[in-house]
Amino acid sequence: MLIFSTIALIGLFLANILFGMKFGFGFRHYWFFELEHFWGGFFIAMFLSNFMSSSAAIFVGLATITFVWETTEYLIVRFRKIANYMKKTFKEKNIIPSWEDTLLDIFLNFLGATVFVYFVL
């Protein structure tokens, strides 16, 4: 499961960068990023299950990764040079994080992990 989850996570990250952001697919289709968060939580739980034996530890690991990811999204907007680079690179007009989006991202991460823990562990 380690190799499969690693490949899946790299694939999700590349799909996010290339299709979701670079080609704007995720901005035209709201469900794309939501689906990526669900699968991200699922495959992160799969990855962590290789190193942690309890589901509680997997959820703590997921919480840590989610916190870092969502904080990074928030900080990108706060640093003008990085925000301008992101806007230019991904042809976006505005990148303003919202609490609703962040909470949905967190929920979907944990939903994906819960599905993995329930059906696989």
JOJO-V788538 format. One record per residue. N is the residue number from 1. RES is the residue in one small letter. PHI is phi in radians with two decimals (none if undefined). PSI is psi in radians with two decimals (999 if undefined). BURIAL is + if it has 9 or more other ideal C-beta (glycine too) atoms within 8 Angstrom, else -. Layout:
n->N res->RES phi->PHI psi->PSI burial->BURIAL
n->N res->RES phi->PHI psi->PSI burial->BURIAL
This chain:
n->1 res->m phi->none psi->-0.39 burial->-
n->2 res->l phi->-1.11 psi->-0.85 burial->-
n->3 res->i phi->-1.16 psi->-0.78 burial->-
n->4 res->f phi->-1.08 psi->-0.80 burial->-
n->5 res->s phi->-1.16 psi->-0.63 burial->+
n->6 res->t phi->-1.13 psi->-0.81 burial->+
n->7 res->i phi->-1.09 psi->-0.73 burial->-
n->8 res->a phi->-1.12 psi->-0.73 burial->+
n->9 res->l phi->-1.17 psi->-0.71 burial->+
n->10 res->i phi->-1.11 psi->-0.73 burial->-
n->11 res->g phi->-1.08 psi->-0.75 burial->-
n->12 res->l phi->-1.10 psi->-0.74 burial->+
n->13 res->f phi->-1.10 psi->-0.79 burial->-
n->14 res->l phi->-1.15 psi->-0.70 burial->-
n->15 res->a phi->-1.08 psi->-0.68 burial->+
n->16 res->n phi->-1.09 psi->-0.85 burial->+
n->17 res->i phi->-1.20 psi->-0.89 burial->-
n->18 res->l phi->-1.30 psi->-1.03 burial->+
n->19 res->f phi->-1.48 psi->-0.79 burial->+
n->20 res->g phi->-1.16 psi->-0.77 burial->+
n->21 res->m phi->-1.86 psi->-0.93 burial->+
n->22 res->k phi->-1.06 psi->-0.80 burial->+
n->23 res->f phi->-1.68 psi->0.03 burial->-
n->24 res->g phi->1.29 psi->0.20 burial->+
n->25 res->f phi->-1.07 psi->-0.73 burial->+
n->26 res->g phi->-1.19 psi->-0.45 burial->+
n->27 res->f phi->-1.44 psi->-0.48 burial->-
n->28 res->r phi->-1.45 psi->-0.45 burial->-
n->29 res->h phi->-2.19 psi->1.75 burial->-
n->30 res->y phi->-0.99 psi->-0.55 burial->-
n->31 res->w phi->-1.23 psi->-0.32 burial->-
n->32 res->f phi->-1.07 psi->-0.91 burial->+
n->33 res->f phi->-1.19 psi->-0.58 burial->+
n->34 res->e phi->-1.14 psi->-0.75 burial->+
n->35 res->l phi->-1.12 psi->-0.66 burial->-
n->36 res->e phi->-1.12 psi->-0.66 burial->+
n->37 res->h phi->-1.17 psi->-0.71 burial->+
n->38 res->f phi->-1.04 psi->-0.92 burial->+
n->39 res->w phi->-1.17 psi->-0.57 burial->+
n->40 res->g phi->-1.07 psi->-0.81 burial->+
n->41 res->g phi->-1.08 psi->-0.70 burial->+
n->42 res->f phi->-1.08 psi->-0.88 burial->+
n->43 res->f phi->-1.34 psi->-0.48 burial->+
n->44 res->i phi->-1.18 psi->-0.72 burial->+
n->45 res->a phi->-1.08 psi->-0.70 burial->+
n->46 res->m phi->-1.09 psi->-0.78 burial->+
n->47 res->f phi->-1.07 psi->-0.85 burial->+
n->48 res->l phi->-1.16 psi->-0.49 burial->+
n->49 res->s phi->-1.13 psi->-0.31 burial->+
n->50 res->n phi->-1.27 psi->-0.35 burial->+
n->51 res->f phi->-2.05 psi->-0.28 burial->-
n->52 res->m phi->-2.20 psi->2.40 burial->+
n->53 res->s phi->-1.62 psi->-0.34 burial->-
n->54 res->s phi->-1.87 psi->2.59 burial->-
n->55 res->s phi->-1.17 psi->-0.55 burial->-
n->56 res->a phi->-1.08 psi->-0.74 burial->-
n->57 res->a phi->-1.14 psi->-0.64 burial->+
n->58 res->i phi->-1.10 psi->-0.75 burial->+
n->59 res->f phi->-1.19 psi->-0.60 burial->+
n->60 res->v phi->-1.15 psi->-0.76 burial->-
n->61 res->g phi->-1.07 psi->-0.75 burial->+
n->62 res->l phi->-1.11 psi->-0.71 burial->+
n->63 res->a phi->-1.07 psi->-0.71 burial->-
n->64 res->t phi->-1.13 psi->-0.83 burial->-
n->65 res->i phi->-1.12 psi->-0.73 burial->+
n->66 res->t phi->-1.09 psi->-0.75 burial->+
n->67 res->f phi->-1.05 psi->-0.80 burial->-
n->68 res->v phi->-1.10 psi->-0.79 burial->-
n->69 res->w phi->-1.09 psi->-0.88 burial->-
n->70 res->e phi->-1.19 psi->-0.61 burial->+
n->71 res->t phi->-1.12 psi->-0.71 burial->-
n->72 res->t phi->-1.08 psi->-0.76 burial->-
n->73 res->e phi->-1.01 psi->-0.75 burial->+
n->74 res->y phi->-1.17 psi->-0.75 burial->+
n->75 res->l phi->-1.21 psi->-0.55 burial->+
n->76 res->i phi->-0.98 psi->-0.70 burial->+
n->77 res->v phi->-1.24 psi->-0.56 burial->+
n->78 res->r phi->-1.31 psi->-0.42 burial->-
n->79 res->f phi->-1.71 psi->1.94 burial->-
n->80 res->r phi->-0.97 psi->-0.76 burial->-
n->81 res->k phi->-1.11 psi->-0.76 burial->-
n->82 res->i phi->-1.18 psi->-0.74 burial->+
n->83 res->a phi->-1.07 psi->-0.76 burial->+
n->84 res->n phi->-1.13 psi->-0.68 burial->-
n->85 res->y phi->-1.08 psi->-0.79 burial->-
n->86 res->m phi->-1.10 psi->-0.75 burial->+
n->87 res->k phi->-1.06 psi->-0.79 burial->+
n->88 res->k phi->-1.20 psi->-0.82 burial->-
n->89 res->t phi->-1.11 psi->-0.73 burial->-
n->90 res->f phi->-1.82 psi->0.22 burial->+
n->91 res->k phi->0.89 psi->0.86 burial->-
n->92 res->e phi->-1.84 psi->2.58 burial->-
n->93 res->k phi->-1.48 psi->-0.71 burial->-
n->94 res->n phi->-2.56 psi->2.35 burial->-
n->95 res->i phi->-2.21 psi->1.51 burial->+
n->96 res->i phi->-1.99 psi->2.07 burial->-
n->97 res->p phi->-1.26 psi->2.60 burial->-
n->98 res->s phi->-2.19 psi->2.67 burial->-
n->99 res->w phi->-1.11 psi->-0.63 burial->-
n->100 res->e phi->-1.08 psi->-0.79 burial->-
n->101 res->d phi->-1.14 psi->-0.75 burial->-
n->102 res->t phi->-1.10 psi->-0.79 burial->+
n->103 res->l phi->-1.14 psi->-0.66 burial->-
n->104 res->l phi->-1.13 psi->-0.75 burial->+
n->105 res->d phi->-1.01 psi->-0.81 burial->+
n->106 res->i phi->-1.11 psi->-0.80 burial->+
n->107 res->f phi->-1.02 psi->-0.80 burial->-
n->108 res->l phi->-1.18 psi->-0.64 burial->+
n->109 res->n phi->-1.01 psi->-0.84 burial->+
n->110 res->f phi->-1.27 psi->-0.53 burial->+
n->111 res->l phi->-1.12 psi->-0.79 burial->+
n->112 res->g phi->-1.07 psi->-0.75 burial->+
n->113 res->a phi->-1.15 psi->-0.67 burial->+
n->114 res->t phi->-1.11 psi->-0.73 burial->+
n->115 res->v phi->-1.06 psi->-0.77 burial->+
n->116 res->f phi->-1.08 psi->-0.88 burial->+
n->117 res->v phi->-1.07 psi->-0.73 burial->+
n->118 res->y phi->-1.18 psi->-0.80 burial->-
n->119 res->f phi->-1.59 psi->-0.39 burial->-
n->120 res->v phi->-1.91 psi->-0.74 burial->-
n->121 res->l phi->-1.44 psi->999 burial->-
